[in-house]
Amino acid sequence: MDKAPILWITGIPASGKTTLARRLVRYFRSLGTAAEVLDGDDIRKIISSDLGFSKEDRLENNRRIGWIARLLARNGVMAVVASVSPYLEGRKNARDEARADDIRFIEIYAKCSQAIAQKRDTRGIYGQKNVTGLGAPYEVPTTAEIVIYTERVGPDEALAQVLERLAR
């Protein structure tokens, strides 16, 4: 069985990560490709409910998401991760672990300003303490293969841009 890639979408809360991930999975499934969304919010509720929001806990959450993504990818299922994953270290570790398993890892940065993300926030995230990008750090990707300016383009155009860049 061929290994599938991991598409890791990072960005501040409400930057459009989950919307893009769901559209990518829908597209790839329409082509007959096995694909799954690993949404950071869902992982937090189900797999990482024992973790808080310290740097160590955020890195551990990232490690768990990376492990699940590798498990899927090793078994031919494209893993599309939608997770803030705020630390460069955490994303680098996920990339390094994937590469050690000979799995293609593609980091996608959903770039969006804090002001626009706050306007999009339908879940009240920005009213909480320690919000990534405000009270807690978000380290902007330095090695992302794809950058999508999600405040400038809608979901359809974001999908088209990712697919175009993946095709290269």
ABEGO torsion letter per residue (X at the ends): XBBBBBBBBBEBBGAGAAAAAAAAAAAAAAAGBBBBBBBAAAAAAAAAAABBABAAAAAAAAAAAAAAAAAAAAAGBBBBBBBAGABAAAAAAAAAAAAAAGBBBBBBBBBBBAAAAAAABAAGAAABBGBBGBABBBBBBAABABBBBAAABBAAAAAAAAAAAAAX
